[in-house]
Amino acid sequence: MDEKTTNLIMAILSRAPQWIRHDLLSKDAGVKQRAEETLAAMIANALATGTDDSTAS
């Protein structure tokens, strides 16, 4: 992975909403899966557009 991609992913992770952070730690598989899918979508969008701008927050 190049530095630009790494920085882009780190930017997304650093501004992930608190509910995602909380739900990633959930013991409820459905809740955890929703958070994982949301975070994956945020990262995929950032990689596709080349920016960390996102409406998810």
mmCIF entry with sequence, helices, sheets and N, C-alpha, C, O atoms, coordinates in Angstrom:
data_MODEL
# 
_entry.id   MODEL 
# 
_entity.id                         1 
_entity.type                       polymer 
_entity.pdbx_number_of_molecules   1 
# 
_entity_poly.entity_id                      1 
_entity_poly.type                           'polypeptide(L)' 
_entity_poly.nstd_linkage                   no 
_entity_poly.nstd_monomer                   no 
_entity_poly.pdbx_seq_one_letter_code       MDEKTTNLIMAILSRAPQWIRHDLLSKDAGVKQRAEETLAAMIANALATGTDDSTAS 
_entity_poly.pdbx_seq_one_letter_code_can   MDEKTTNLIMAILSRAPQWIRHDLLSKDAGVKQRAEETLAAMIANALATGTDDSTAS 
_entity_poly.pdbx_strand_id                 A 
# 
loop_
_entity_poly_seq.entity_id 
_entity_poly_seq.num 
_entity_poly_seq.mon_id 
_entity_poly_seq.hetero 
1 1  MET n 
1 2  ASP n 
1 3  GLU n 
1 4  LYS n 
1 5  THR n 
1 6  THR n 
1 7  ASN n 
1 8  LEU n 
1 9  ILE n 
1 10 MET n 
1 11 ALA n 
1 12 ILE n 
1 13 LEU n 
1 14 SER n 
1 15 ARG n 
1 16 ALA n 
1 17 PRO n 
1 18 GLN n 
1 19 TRP n 
1 20 ILE n 
1 21 ARG n 
1 22 HIS n 
1 23 ASP n 
1 24 LEU n 
1 25 LEU n 
1 26 SER n 
1 27 LYS n 
1 28 ASP n 
1 29 ALA n 
1 30 GLY n 
1 31 VAL n 
1 32 LYS n 
1 33 GLN n 
1 34 ARG n 
1 35 ALA n 
1 36 GLU n 
1 37 GLU n 
1 38 THR n 
1 39 LEU n 
1 40 ALA n 
1 41 ALA n 
1 42 MET n 
1 43 ILE n 
1 44 ALA n 
1 45 ASN n 
1 46 ALA n 
1 47 LEU n 
1 48 ALA n 
1 49 THR n 
1 50 GLY n 
1 51 THR n 
1 52 ASP n 
1 53 ASP n 
1 54 SER n 
1 55 THR n 
1 56 ALA n 
1 57 SER n 
# 
_struct_asym.id          A 
_struct_asym.entity_id   1 
# 
loop_
_struct_conf.conf_type_id 
_struct_conf.id 
_struct_conf.pdbx_PDB_helix_id 
_struct_conf.beg_label_comp_id 
_struct_conf.beg_label_asym_id 
_struct_conf.beg_label_seq_id 
_struct_conf.pdbx_beg_PDB_ins_code 
_struct_conf.end_label_comp_id 
_struct_conf.end_label_asym_id 
_struct_conf.end_label_seq_id 
_struct_conf.pdbx_end_PDB_ins_code 
_struct_conf.beg_auth_comp_id 
_struct_conf.beg_auth_asym_id 
_struct_conf.beg_auth_seq_id 
_struct_conf.end_auth_comp_id 
_struct_conf.end_auth_asym_id 
_struct_conf.end_auth_seq_id 
_struct_conf.pdbx_PDB_helix_class 
_struct_conf.details 
_struct_conf.pdbx_PDB_helix_length 
HELX_P HELX_P1 AA1 GLU A 3  ? SER A 14 ? GLU A 3  SER A 14 1 ? 12 
HELX_P HELX_P2 AA2 GLN A 18 ? LEU A 24 ? GLN A 18 LEU A 24 1 ? 7  
HELX_P HELX_P3 AA3 ALA A 29 ? THR A 49 ? ALA A 29 THR A 49 1 ? 21 
# 
_struct_conf_type.id          HELX_P 
_struct_conf_type.criteria    ? 
_struct_conf_type.reference   ? 
# 
loop_
_atom_site.group_PDB 
_atom_site.id 
_atom_site.type_symbol 
_atom_site.label_atom_id 
_atom_site.label_alt_id 
_atom_site.label_comp_id 
_atom_site.label_asym_id 
_atom_site.label_entity_id 
_atom_site.label_seq_id 
_atom_site.pdbx_PDB_ins_code 
_atom_site.Cartn_x 
_atom_site.Cartn_y 
_atom_site.Cartn_z 
_atom_site.occupancy 
_atom_site.B_iso_or_equiv 
_atom_site.pdbx_formal_charge 
_atom_site.auth_seq_id 
_atom_site.auth_comp_id 
_atom_site.auth_asym_id 
_atom_site.auth_atom_id 
_atom_site.pdbx_PDB_model_num 
ATOM 1   N N  . MET A 1 1  ? 0.852   -1.166  0.000  1.00 0.00 ? 1  MET A N  1 
ATOM 2   C CA . MET A 1 1  ? 0.000   0.000   0.000  1.00 0.00 ? 1  MET A CA 1 
ATOM 3   C C  . MET A 1 1  ? 0.903   1.236   0.000  1.00 0.00 ? 1  MET A C  1 
ATOM 4   O O  . MET A 1 1  ? 1.883   1.293   0.743  1.00 0.00 ? 1  MET A O  1 
ATOM 5   N N  . ASP A 1 2  ? 0.574   2.208   -0.823 1.00 0.00 ? 2  ASP A N  1 
ATOM 6   C CA . ASP A 1 2  ? 1.394   3.410   -0.865 1.00 0.00 ? 2  ASP A CA 1 
ATOM 7   C C  . ASP A 1 2  ? 1.014   4.370   0.267  1.00 0.00 ? 2  ASP A C  1 
ATOM 8   O O  . ASP A 1 2  ? 0.004   4.185   0.946  1.00 0.00 ? 2  ASP A O  1 
ATOM 9   N N  . GLU A 1 3  ? 1.831   5.378   0.448  1.00 0.00 ? 3  GLU A N  1 
ATOM 10  C CA . GLU A 1 3  ? 1.642   6.318   1.560  1.00 0.00 ? 3  GLU A CA 1 
ATOM 11  C C  . GLU A 1 3  ? 0.326   7.086   1.442  1.00 0.00 ? 3  GLU A C  1 
ATOM 12  O O  . GLU A 1 3  ? -0.334  7.338   2.450  1.00 0.00 ? 3  GLU A O  1 
ATOM 13  N N  . LYS A 1 4  ? -0.060  7.461   0.222  1.00 0.00 ? 4  LYS A N  1 
ATOM 14  C CA . LYS A 1 4  ? -1.308  8.202   0.027  1.00 0.00 ? 4  LYS A CA 1 
ATOM 15  C C  . LYS A 1 4  ? -2.510  7.366   0.474  1.00 0.00 ? 4  LYS A C  1 
ATOM 16  O O  . LYS A 1 4  ? -3.407  7.869   1.150  1.00 0.00 ? 4  LYS A O  1 
ATOM 17  N N  . THR A 1 5  ? -2.520  6.099   0.094  1.00 0.00 ? 5  THR A N  1 
ATOM 18  C CA . THR A 1 5  ? -3.618  5.208   0.476  1.00 0.00 ? 5  THR A CA 1 
ATOM 19  C C  . THR A 1 5  ? -3.646  5.000   1.985  1.00 0.00 ? 5  THR A C  1 
ATOM 20  O O  . THR A 1 5  ? -4.710  5.029   2.602  1.00 0.00 ? 5  THR A O  1 
ATOM 21  N N  . THR A 1 6  ? -2.490  4.793   2.566  1.00 0.00 ? 6  THR A N  1 
ATOM 22  C CA . THR A 1 6  ? -2.401  4.622   4.016  1.00 0.00 ? 6  THR A CA 1 
ATOM 23  C C  . THR A 1 6  ? -2.928  5.858   4.733  1.00 0.00 ? 6  THR A C  1 
ATOM 24  O O  . THR A 1 6  ? -3.700  5.738   5.685  1.00 0.00 ? 6  THR A O  1 
ATOM 25  N N  . ASN A 1 7  ? -2.526  7.028   4.294  1.00 0.00 ? 7  ASN A N  1 
ATOM 26  C CA . ASN A 1 7  ? -2.982  8.276   4.914  1.00 0.00 ? 7  ASN A CA 1 
ATOM 27  C C  . ASN A 1 7  ? -4.486  8.463   4.755  1.00 0.00 ? 7  ASN A C  1 
ATOM 28  O O  . ASN A 1 7  ? -5.154  8.948   5.668  1.00 0.00 ? 7  ASN A O  1 
ATOM 29  N N  . LEU A 1 8  ? -5.014  8.082   3.602  1.00 0.00 ? 8  LEU A N  1 
ATOM 30  C CA . LEU A 1 8  ? -6.445  8.193   3.356  1.00 0.00 ? 8  LEU A CA 1 
ATOM 31  C C  . LEU A 1 8  ? -7.230  7.293   4.313  1.00 0.00 ? 8  LEU A C  1 
ATOM 32  O O  . LEU A 1 8  ? -8.222  7.722   4.903  1.00 0.00 ? 8  LEU A O  1 
ATOM 33  N N  . ILE A 1 9  ? -6.787  6.064   4.459  1.00 0.00 ? 9  ILE A N  1 
ATOM 34  C CA . ILE A 1 9  ? -7.462  5.133   5.370  1.00 0.00 ? 9  ILE A CA 1 
ATOM 35  C C  . ILE A 1 9  ? -7.337  5.608   6.816  1.00 0.00 ? 9  ILE A C  1 
ATOM 36  O O  . ILE A 1 9  ? -8.302  5.532   7.577  1.00 0.00 ? 9  ILE A O  1 
ATOM 37  N N  . MET A 1 10 ? -6.177  6.089   7.193  1.00 0.00 ? 10 MET A N  1 
ATOM 38  C CA . MET A 1 10 ? -5.988  6.598   8.558  1.00 0.00 ? 10 MET A CA 1 
ATOM 39  C C  . MET A 1 10 ? -6.896  7.796   8.828  1.00 0.00 ? 10 MET A C  1 
ATOM 40  O O  . MET A 1 10 ? -7.418  7.938   9.934  1.00 0.00 ? 10 MET A O  1 
ATOM 41  N N  . ALA A 1 11 ? -7.088  8.651   7.838  1.00 0.00 ? 11 ALA A N  1 
ATOM 42  C CA . ALA A 1 11 ? -7.981  9.802   8.005  1.00 0.00 ? 11 ALA A CA 1 
ATOM 43  C C  . ALA A 1 11 ? -9.414  9.341   8.245  1.00 0.00 ? 11 ALA A C  1 
ATOM 44  O O  . ALA A 1 11 ? -10.113 9.896   9.093  1.00 0.00 ? 11 ALA A O  1 
ATOM 45  N N  . ILE A 1 12 ? -9.849  8.333   7.505  1.00 0.00 ? 12 ILE A N  1 
ATOM 46  C CA . ILE A 1 12 ? -11.198 7.798   7.702  1.00 0.00 ? 12 ILE A CA 1 
ATOM 47  C C  . ILE A 1 12 ? -11.337 7.196   9.098  1.00 0.00 ? 12 ILE A C  1 
ATOM 48  O O  . ILE A 1 12 ? -12.316 7.456   9.796  1.00 0.00 ? 12 ILE A O  1 
ATOM 49  N N  . LEU A 1 13 ? -10.364 6.401   9.496  1.00 0.00 ? 13 LEU A N  1 
ATOM 50  C CA . LEU A 1 13 ? -10.424 5.768   10.818 1.00 0.00 ? 13 LEU A CA 1 
ATOM 51  C C  . LEU A 1 13 ? -10.416 6.795   11.942 1.00 0.00 ? 13 LEU A C  1 
ATOM 52  O O  . LEU A 1 13 ? -11.109 6.630   12.945 1.00 0.00 ? 13 LEU A O  1 
ATOM 53  N N  . SER A 1 14 ? -9.637  7.845   11.775 1.00 0.00 ? 14 SER A N  1 
ATOM 54  C CA . SER A 1 14 ? -9.528  8.844   12.843 1.00 0.00 ? 14 SER A CA 1 
ATOM 55  C C  . SER A 1 14 ? -10.810 9.645   13.030 1.00 0.00 ? 14 SER A C  1 
ATOM 56  O O  . SER A 1 14 ? -11.053 10.186  14.109 1.00 0.00 ? 14 SER A O  1 
ATOM 57  N N  . ARG A 1 15 ? -11.632 9.723   11.984 1.00 0.00 ? 15 ARG A N  1 
ATOM 58  C CA . ARG A 1 15 ? -12.874 10.476  12.136 1.00 0.00 ? 15 ARG A CA 1 
ATOM 59  C C  . ARG A 1 15 ? -14.115 9.595   12.098 1.00 0.00 ? 15 ARG A C  1 
ATOM 60  O O  . ARG A 1 15 ? -15.220 10.074  11.843 1.00 0.00 ? 15 ARG A O  1 
ATOM 61  N N  . ALA A 1 16 ? -13.924 8.312   12.353 1.00 0.00 ? 16 ALA A N  1 
ATOM 62  C CA . ALA A 1 16 ? -15.070 7.399   12.431 1.00 0.00 ? 16 ALA A CA 1 
ATOM 63  C C  . ALA A 1 16 ? -15.980 7.839   13.579 1.00 0.00 ? 16 ALA A C  1 
ATOM 64  O O  . ALA A 1 16 ? -15.501 8.167   14.664 1.00 0.00 ? 16 ALA A O  1 
ATOM 65  N N  . PRO A 1 17 ? -17.277 7.846   13.340 1.00 0.00 ? 17 PRO A N  1 
ATOM 66  C CA . PRO A 1 17 ? -18.212 8.262   14.391 1.00 0.00 ? 17 PRO A CA 1 
ATOM 67  C C  . PRO A 1 17 ? -18.100 7.379   15.636 1.00 0.00 ? 17 PRO A C  1 
ATOM 68  O O  . PRO A 1 17 ? -17.721 6.210   15.554 1.00 0.00 ? 17 PRO A O  1 
ATOM 69  N N  . GLN A 1 18 ? -18.429 7.948   16.762 1.00 0.00 ? 18 GLN A N  1 
ATOM 70  C CA . GLN A 1 18 ? -18.342 7.221   18.030 1.00 0.00 ? 18 GLN A CA 1 
ATOM 71  C C  . GLN A 1 18 ? -19.212 5.974   18.028 1.00 0.00 ? 18 GLN A C  1 
ATOM 72  O O  . GLN A 1 18 ? -18.823 4.956   18.600 1.00 0.00 ? 18 GLN A O  1 
ATOM 73  N N  . TRP A 1 19 ? -20.377 6.029   17.401 1.00 0.00 ? 19 TRP A N  1 
ATOM 74  C CA . TRP A 1 19 ? -21.249 4.848   17.406 1.00 0.00 ? 19 TRP A CA 1 
ATOM 75  C C  . TRP A 1 19 ? -20.586 3.675   16.697 1.00 0.00 ? 19 TRP A C  1 
ATOM 76  O O  . TRP A 1 19 ? -20.789 2.526   17.089 1.00 0.00 ? 19 TRP A O  1 
ATOM 77  N N  . ILE A 1 20 ? -19.798 3.945   15.660 1.00 0.00 ? 20 ILE A N  1 
ATOM 78  C CA . ILE A 1 20 ? -19.096 2.858   14.976 1.00 0.00 ? 20 ILE A CA 1 
ATOM 79  C C  . ILE A 1 20 ? -18.046 2.266   15.909 1.00 0.00 ? 20 ILE A C  1 
ATOM 80  O O  . ILE A 1 20 ? -17.935 1.046   16.035 1.00 0.00 ? 20 ILE A O  1 
ATOM 81  N N  . ARG A 1 21 ? -17.287 3.123   16.554 1.00 0.00 ? 21 ARG A N  1 
ATOM 82  C CA . ARG A 1 21 ? -16.256 2.650   17.486 1.00 0.00 ? 21 ARG A CA 1 
ATOM 83  C C  . ARG A 1 21 ? -16.889 1.789   18.582 1.00 0.00 ? 21 ARG A C  1 
ATOM 84  O O  . ARG A 1 21 ? -16.374 0.726   18.928 1.00 0.00 ? 21 ARG A O  1 
ATOM 85  N N  . HIS A 1 22 ? -17.993 2.261   19.110 1.00 0.00 ? 22 HIS A N  1 
ATOM 86  C CA . HIS A 1 22 ? -18.696 1.541   20.173 1.00 0.00 ? 22 HIS A CA 1 
ATOM 87  C C  . HIS A 1 22 ? -19.229 0.202   19.668 1.00 0.00 ? 22 HIS A C  1 
ATOM 88  O O  . HIS A 1 22 ? -19.046 -0.833  20.309 1.00 0.00 ? 22 HIS A O  1 
ATOM 89  N N  . ASP A 1 23 ? -19.890 0.238   18.512 1.00 0.00 ? 23 ASP A N  1 
ATOM 90  C CA . ASP A 1 23 ? -20.517 -0.971  17.985 1.00 0.00 ? 23 ASP A CA 1 
ATOM 91  C C  . ASP A 1 23 ? -19.502 -2.019  17.531 1.00 0.00 ? 23 ASP A C  1 
ATOM 92  O O  . ASP A 1 23 ? -19.813 -3.210  17.524 1.00 0.00 ? 23 ASP A O  1 
ATOM 93  N N  . LEU A 1 24 ? -18.301 -1.600  17.153 1.00 0.00 ? 24 LEU A N  1 
ATOM 94  C CA . LEU A 1 24 ? -17.270 -2.567  16.778 1.00 0.00 ? 24 LEU A CA 1 
ATOM 95  C C  . LEU A 1 24 ? -16.871 -3.450  17.963 1.00 0.00 ? 24 LEU A C  1 
ATOM 96  O O  . LEU A 1 24 ? -16.384 -4.565  17.777 1.00 0.00 ? 24 LEU A O  1 
ATOM 97  N N  . LEU A 1 25 ? -17.080 -2.948  19.173 1.00 0.00 ? 25 LEU A N  1 
ATOM 98  C CA . LEU A 1 25 ? -16.748 -3.699  20.382 1.00 0.00 ? 25 LEU A CA 1 
ATOM 99  C C  . LEU A 1 25 ? -17.918 -4.525  20.914 1.00 0.00 ? 25 LEU A C  1 
ATOM 100 O O  . LEU A 1 25 ? -17.785 -5.229  21.914 1.00 0.00 ? 25 LEU A O  1 
ATOM 101 N N  . SER A 1 26 ? -19.060 -4.435  20.242 1.00 0.00 ? 26 SER A N  1 
ATOM 102 C CA . SER A 1 26 ? -20.264 -5.114  20.706 1.00 0.00 ? 26 SER A CA 1 
ATOM 103 C C  . SER A 1 26 ? -20.127 -6.632  20.646 1.00 0.00 ? 26 SER A C  1 
ATOM 104 O O  . SER A 1 26 ? -19.472 -7.181  19.759 1.00 0.00 ? 26 SER A O  1 
ATOM 105 N N  . LYS A 1 27 ? -20.756 -7.289  21.600 1.00 0.00 ? 27 LYS A N  1 
ATOM 106 C CA . LYS A 1 27 ? -20.812 -8.751  21.591 1.00 0.00 ? 27 LYS A CA 1 
ATOM 107 C C  . LYS A 1 27 ? -21.955 -9.235  20.695 1.00 0.00 ? 27 LYS A C  1 
ATOM 108 O O  . LYS A 1 27 ? -21.999 -10.404 20.313 1.00 0.00 ? 27 LYS A O  1 
ATOM 109 N N  . ASP A 1 28 ? -22.874 -8.333  20.365 1.00 0.00 ? 28 ASP A N  1 
ATOM 110 C CA . ASP A 1 28 ? -23.991 -8.652  19.471 1.00 0.00 ? 28 ASP A CA 1 
ATOM 111 C C  . ASP A 1 28 ? -23.470 -8.692  18.032 1.00 0.00 ? 28 ASP A C  1 
ATOM 112 O O  . ASP A 1 28 ? -23.021 -7.679  17.497 1.00 0.00 ? 28 ASP A O  1 
ATOM 113 N N  . ALA A 1 29 ? -23.536 -9.862  17.421 1.00 0.00 ? 29 ALA A N  1 
ATOM 114 C CA . ALA A 1 29 ? -22.967 -10.049 16.080 1.00 0.00 ? 29 ALA A CA 1 
ATOM 115 C C  . ALA A 1 29 ? -23.607 -9.130  15.040 1.00 0.00 ? 29 ALA A C  1 
ATOM 116 O O  . ALA A 1 29 ? -22.917 -8.630  14.152 1.00 0.00 ? 29 ALA A O  1 
ATOM 117 N N  . GLY A 1 30 ? -24.905 -8.905  15.141 1.00 0.00 ? 30 GLY A N  1 
ATOM 118 C CA . GLY A 1 30 ? -25.592 -8.038  14.180 1.00 0.00 ? 30 GLY A CA 1 
ATOM 119 C C  . GLY A 1 30 ? -25.149 -6.593  14.286 1.00 0.00 ? 30 GLY A C  1 
ATOM 120 O O  . GLY A 1 30 ? -24.950 -5.919  13.275 1.00 0.00 ? 30 GLY A O  1 
ATOM 121 N N  . VAL A 1 31 ? -24.998 -6.125  15.505 1.00 0.00 ? 31 VAL A N  1 
ATOM 122 C CA . VAL A 1 31 ? -24.555 -4.752  15.747 1.00 0.00 ? 31 VAL A CA 1 
ATOM 123 C C  . VAL A 1 31 ? -23.128 -4.572  15.240 1.00 0.00 ? 31 VAL A C  1 
ATOM 124 O O  . VAL A 1 31 ? -22.810 -3.589  14.571 1.00 0.00 ? 31 VAL A O  1 
ATOM 125 N N  . LYS A 1 32 ? -22.282 -5.531  15.569 1.00 0.00 ? 32 LYS A N  1 
ATOM 126 C CA . LYS A 1 32 ? -20.886 -5.466  15.138 1.00 0.00 ? 32 LYS A CA 1 
ATOM 127 C C  . LYS A 1 32 ? -20.784 -5.505  13.614 1.00 0.00 ? 32 LYS A C  1 
ATOM 128 O O  . LYS A 1 32 ? -19.992 -4.770  13.024 1.00 0.00 ? 32 LYS A O  1 
ATOM 129 N N  . GLN A 1 33 ? -21.575 -6.354  12.984 1.00 0.00 ? 33 GLN A N  1 
ATOM 130 C CA . GLN A 1 33 ? -21.546 -6.464  11.527 1.00 0.00 ? 33 GLN A CA 1 
ATOM 131 C C  . GLN A 1 33 ? -21.976 -5.156  10.871 1.00 0.00 ? 33 GLN A C  1 
ATOM 132 O O  . GLN A 1 33 ? -21.381 -4.744  9.876  1.00 0.00 ? 33 GLN A O  1 
ATOM 133 N N  . ARG A 1 34 ? -22.996 -4.498  11.412 1.00 0.00 ? 34 ARG A N  1 
ATOM 134 C CA . ARG A 1 34 ? -23.452 -3.218  10.863 1.00 0.00 ? 34 ARG A CA 1 
ATOM 135 C C  . ARG A 1 34 ? -22.333 -2.192  10.918 1.00 0.00 ? 34 ARG A C  1 
ATOM 136 O O  . ARG A 1 34 ? -22.119 -1.454  9.956  1.00 0.00 ? 34 ARG A O  1 
ATOM 137 N N  . ALA A 1 35 ? -21.617 -2.137  12.035 1.00 0.00 ? 35 ALA A N  1 
ATOM 138 C CA . ALA A 1 35 ? -20.513 -1.193  12.180 1.00 0.00 ? 35 ALA A CA 1 
ATOM 139 C C  . ALA A 1 35 ? -19.382 -1.516  11.206 1.00 0.00 ? 35 ALA A C  1 
ATOM 140 O O  . ALA A 1 35 ? -18.808 -0.616  10.592 1.00 0.00 ? 35 ALA A O  1 
ATOM 141 N N  . GLU A 1 36 ? -19.066 -2.799  11.069 1.00 0.00 ? 36 GLU A N  1 
ATOM 142 C CA . GLU A 1 36 ? -18.011 -3.212  10.136 1.00 0.00 ? 36 GLU A CA 1 
ATOM 143 C C  . GLU A 1 36 ? -18.367 -2.841  8.703  1.00 0.00 ? 36 GLU A C  1 
ATOM 144 O O  . GLU A 1 36 ? -17.524 -2.341  7.959  1.00 0.00 ? 36 GLU A O  1 
ATOM 145 N N  . GLU A 1 37 ? -19.621 -3.087  8.316  1.00 0.00 ? 37 GLU A N  1 
ATOM 146 C CA . GLU A 1 37 ? -20.062 -2.774  6.959  1.00 0.00 ? 37 GLU A CA 1 
ATOM 147 C C  . GLU A 1 37 ? -20.051 -1.271  6.697  1.00 0.00 ? 37 GLU A C  1 
ATOM 148 O O  . GLU A 1 37 ? -19.692 -0.828  5.607  1.00 0.00 ? 37 GLU A O  1 
ATOM 149 N N  . THR A 1 38 ? -20.441 -0.499  7.690  1.00 0.00 ? 38 THR A N  1 
ATOM 150 C CA . THR A 1 38 ? -20.435 0.950   7.536  1.00 0.00 ? 38 THR A CA 1 
ATOM 151 C C  . THR A 1 38 ? -19.017 1.472   7.383  1.00 0.00 ? 38 THR A C  1 
ATOM 152 O O  . THR A 1 38 ? -18.746 2.299   6.512  1.00 0.00 ? 38 THR A O  1 
ATOM 153 N N  . LEU A 1 39 ? -18.115 0.993   8.223  1.00 0.00 ? 39 LEU A N  1 
ATOM 154 C CA . LEU A 1 39 ? -16.720 1.420   8.136  1.00 0.00 ? 39 LEU A CA 1 
ATOM 155 C C  . LEU A 1 39 ? -16.103 0.990   6.808  1.00 0.00 ? 39 LEU A C  1 
ATOM 156 O O  . LEU A 1 39 ? -15.361 1.753   6.191  1.00 0.00 ? 39 LEU A O  1 
ATOM 157 N N  . ALA A 1 40 ? -16.406 -0.220  6.371  1.00 0.00 ? 40 ALA A N  1 
ATOM 158 C CA . ALA A 1 40 ? -15.897 -0.699  5.079  1.00 0.00 ? 40 ALA A CA 1 
ATOM 159 C C  . ALA A 1 40 ? -16.406 0.176   3.939  1.00 0.00 ? 40 ALA A C  1 
ATOM 160 O O  . ALA A 1 40 ? -15.657 0.484   3.013  1.00 0.00 ? 40 ALA A O  1 
ATOM 161 N N  . ALA A 1 41 ? -17.668 0.577   4.000  1.00 0.00 ? 41 ALA A N  1 
ATOM 162 C CA . ALA A 1 41 ? -18.230 1.447   2.966  1.00 0.00 ? 41 ALA A CA 1 
ATOM 163 C C  . ALA A 1 41 ? -17.556 2.817   2.973  1.00 0.00 ? 41 ALA A C  1 
ATOM 164 O O  . ALA A 1 41 ? -17.295 3.388   1.915  1.00 0.00 ? 41 ALA A O  1 
ATOM 165 N N  . MET A 1 42 ? -17.277 3.338   4.157  1.00 0.00 ? 42 MET A N  1 
ATOM 166 C CA . MET A 1 42 ? -16.587 4.627   4.253  1.00 0.00 ? 42 MET A CA 1 
ATOM 167 C C  . MET A 1 42 ? -15.193 4.538   3.630  1.00 0.00 ? 42 MET A C  1 
ATOM 168 O O  . MET A 1 42 ? -14.778 5.437   2.900  1.00 0.00 ? 42 MET A O  1 
ATOM 169 N N  . ILE A 1 43 ? -14.479 3.461   3.917  1.00 0.00 ? 43 ILE A N  1 
ATOM 170 C CA . ILE A 1 43 ? -13.133 3.276   3.368  1.00 0.00 ? 43 ILE A CA 1 
ATOM 171 C C  . ILE A 1 43 ? -13.200 3.067   1.857  1.00 0.00 ? 43 ILE A C  1 
ATOM 172 O O  . ILE A 1 43 ? -12.414 3.655   1.115  1.00 0.00 ? 43 ILE A O  1 
ATOM 173 N N  . ALA A 1 44 ? -14.133 2.234   1.399  1.00 0.00 ? 44 ALA A N  1 
ATOM 174 C CA . ALA A 1 44 ? -14.275 1.985   -0.038 1.00 0.00 ? 44 ALA A CA 1 
ATOM 175 C C  . ALA A 1 44 ? -14.597 3.271   -0.783 1.00 0.00 ? 44 ALA A C  1 
ATOM 176 O O  . ALA A 1 44 ? -14.053 3.516   -1.860 1.00 0.00 ? 44 ALA A O  1 
ATOM 177 N N  . ASN A 1 45 ? -15.474 4.090   -0.224 1.00 0.00 ? 45 ASN A N  1 
ATOM 178 C CA . ASN A 1 45 ? -15.820 5.366   -0.847 1.00 0.00 ? 45 ASN A CA 1 
ATOM 179 C C  . ASN A 1 45 ? -14.601 6.274   -0.928 1.00 0.00 ? 45 ASN A C  1 
ATOM 180 O O  . ASN A 1 45 ? -14.364 6.914   -1.953 1.00 0.00 ? 45 ASN A O  1 
ATOM 181 N N  . ALA A 1 46 ? -13.838 6.328   0.139  1.00 0.00 ? 46 ALA A N  1 
ATOM 182 C CA . ALA A 1 46 ? -12.639 7.170   0.146  1.00 0.00 ? 46 ALA A CA 1 
ATOM 183 C C  . ALA A 1 46 ? -11.634 6.696   -0.896 1.00 0.00 ? 46 ALA A C  1 
ATOM 184 O O  . ALA A 1 46 ? -11.015 7.513   -1.577 1.00 0.00 ? 46 ALA A O  1 
ATOM 185 N N  . LEU A 1 47 ? -11.469 5.394   -1.023 1.00 0.00 ? 47 LEU A N  1 
ATOM 186 C CA . LEU A 1 47 ? -10.535 4.856   -2.014 1.00 0.00 ? 47 LEU A CA 1 
ATOM 187 C C  . LEU A 1 47 ? -11.025 5.123   -3.436 1.00 0.00 ? 47 LEU A C  1 
ATOM 188 O O  . LEU A 1 47 ? -10.226 5.400   -4.330 1.00 0.00 ? 47 LEU A O  1 
ATOM 189 N N  . ALA A 1 48 ? -12.339 5.040   -3.642 1.00 0.00 ? 48 ALA A N  1 
ATOM 190 C CA . ALA A 1 48 ? -12.908 5.257   -4.974 1.00 0.00 ? 48 ALA A CA 1 
ATOM 191 C C  . ALA A 1 48 ? -12.827 6.718   -5.400 1.00 0.00 ? 48 ALA A C  1 
ATOM 192 O O  . ALA A 1 48 ? -12.601 7.022   -6.571 1.00 0.00 ? 48 ALA A O  1 
ATOM 193 N N  . THR A 1 49 ? -13.015 7.622   -4.436 1.00 0.00 ? 49 THR A N  1 
ATOM 194 C CA . THR A 1 49 ? -13.032 9.046   -4.772 1.00 0.00 ? 49 THR A CA 1 
ATOM 195 C C  . THR A 1 49 ? -11.687 9.718   -4.555 1.00 0.00 ? 49 THR A C  1 
ATOM 196 O O  . THR A 1 49 ? -11.438 10.805  -5.075 1.00 0.00 ? 49 THR A O  1 
ATOM 197 N N  . GLY A 1 50 ? -10.826 9.074   -3.790 1.00 0.00 ? 50 GLY A N  1 
ATOM 198 C CA . GLY A 1 50 ? -9.515  9.656   -3.511 1.00 0.00 ? 50 GLY A CA 1 
ATOM 199 C C  . GLY A 1 50 ? -9.546  10.752  -2.471 1.00 0.00 ? 50 GLY A C  1 
ATOM 200 O O  . GLY A 1 50 ? -8.598  11.527  -2.349 1.00 0.00 ? 50 GLY A O  1 
ATOM 201 N N  . THR A 1 51 ? -10.642 10.821  -1.713 1.00 0.00 ? 51 THR A N  1 
ATOM 202 C CA . THR A 1 51 ? -10.774 11.837  -0.673 1.00 0.00 ? 51 THR A CA 1 
ATOM 203 C C  . THR A 1 51 ? -11.442 11.231  0.548  1.00 0.00 ? 51 THR A C  1 
ATOM 204 O O  . THR A 1 51 ? -12.153 10.232  0.444  1.00 0.00 ? 51 THR A O  1 
ATOM 205 N N  . ASP A 1 52 ? -11.211 11.840  1.710  1.00 0.00 ? 52 ASP A N  1 
ATOM 206 C CA . ASP A 1 52 ? -11.858 11.332  2.924  1.00 0.00 ? 52 ASP A CA 1 
ATOM 207 C C  . ASP A 1 52 ? -13.156 12.066  3.219  1.00 0.00 ? 52 ASP A C  1 
ATOM 208 O O  . ASP A 1 52 ? -13.719 11.910  4.302  1.00 0.00 ? 52 ASP A O  1 
ATOM 209 N N  . ASP A 1 53 ? -13.644 12.872  2.263  1.00 0.00 ? 53 ASP A N  1 
ATOM 210 C CA . ASP A 1 53 ? -14.939 13.522  2.435  1.00 0.00 ? 53 ASP A CA 1 
ATOM 211 C C  . ASP A 1 53 ? -16.019 12.461  2.444  1.00 0.00 ? 53 ASP A C  1 
ATOM 212 O O  . ASP A 1 53 ? -16.058 11.592  1.574  1.00 0.00 ? 53 ASP A O  1 
ATOM 213 N N  . SER A 1 54 ? -16.898 12.537  3.436  1.00 0.00 ? 54 SER A N  1 
ATOM 214 C CA . SER A 1 54 ? -17.950 11.541  3.563  1.00 0.00 ? 54 SER A CA 1 
ATOM 215 C C  . SER A 1 54 ? -19.151 12.172  4.224  1.00 0.00 ? 54 SER A C  1 
ATOM 216 O O  . SER A 1 54 ? -19.007 13.055  5.069  1.00 0.00 ? 54 SER A O  1 
ATOM 217 N N  . THR A 1 55 ? -20.337 11.728  3.847  1.00 0.00 ? 55 THR A N  1 
ATOM 218 C CA . THR A 1 55 ? -21.547 12.219  4.496  1.00 0.00 ? 55 THR A CA 1 
ATOM 219 C C  . THR A 1 55 ? -21.884 11.392  5.718  1.00 0.00 ? 55 THR A C  1 
ATOM 220 O O  . THR A 1 55 ? -22.755 11.776  6.498  1.00 0.00 ? 55 THR A O  1 
ATOM 221 N N  . ALA A 1 56 ? -21.220 10.271  5.902  1.00 0.00 ? 56 ALA A N  1 
ATOM 222 C CA . ALA A 1 56 ? -21.466 9.428   7.074  1.00 0.00 ? 56 ALA A CA 1 
ATOM 223 C C  . ALA A 1 56 ? -20.722 9.985   8.272  1.00 0.00 ? 56 ALA A C  1 
ATOM 224 O O  . ALA A 1 56 ? -19.495 10.089  8.257  1.00 0.00 ? 56 ALA A O  1 
ATOM 225 N N  . SER A 1 57 ? -21.459 10.339  9.301  1.00 0.00 ? 57 SER A N  1 
ATOM 226 C CA . SER A 1 57 ? -20.828 10.816  10.536 1.00 0.00 ? 57 SER A CA 1 
ATOM 227 C C  . SER A 1 57 ? -21.745 10.663  11.709 1.00 0.00 ? 57 SER A C  1 
ATOM 228 O O  . SER A 1 57 ? -21.377 11.013  12.830 1.00 0.00 ? 57 SER A O  1 
# 
